[in-house]
């Protein structure tokens, strides 16, 4: 799921950490409303 725009590994790790909780919350909400 990580999309690298720059070559630095730290920024991609931070982006991955920021994106994964959002996807988890989205999946939980999707399961609840189903």
C-alpha positions as CSV (number, residue, x, y, z in Angstrom):
1,X,0.0,0.0,0.0
2,X,2.9,2.3,0.4
3,X,3.4,4.7,-2.5
4,X,6.9,6.2,-2.7
5,X,7.1,9.7,-4.1
6,X,10.5,10.5,-2.8
7,X,13.6,8.3,-2.4
8,X,13.9,8.8,1.4
9,X,12.7,5.8,3.4
10,X,11.7,7.8,6.5
11,X,9.0,9.7,4.6
12,X,7.5,6.6,3.1
13,X,7.4,4.9,6.5
14,X,5.7,8.0,8.0
15,X,3.2,8.0,5.1
16,X,2.5,4.3,5.6
17,X,2.0,4.8,9.3
18,X,-0.5,7.6,8.6
19,X,-2.4,5.7,5.9
20,X,-2.8,2.3,7.7
21,X,-4.9,3.6,10.7
22,X,-7.3,5.4,8.2
23,X,-7.8,2.1,6.3
24,X,-8.4,0.2,9.5
25,X,-11.0,2.8,10.7
26,X,-12.6,2.7,7.2
27,X,-12.9,-1.1,7.3
28,X,-14.3,-1.1,10.9
29,X,-17.0,1.5,9.9
30,X,-17.8,-0.4,6.7
31,X,-18.3,-3.6,8.8
32,X,-20.4,-1.7,11.4
33,X,-22.8,-0.2,8.8
34,X,-23.2,-3.4,6.9
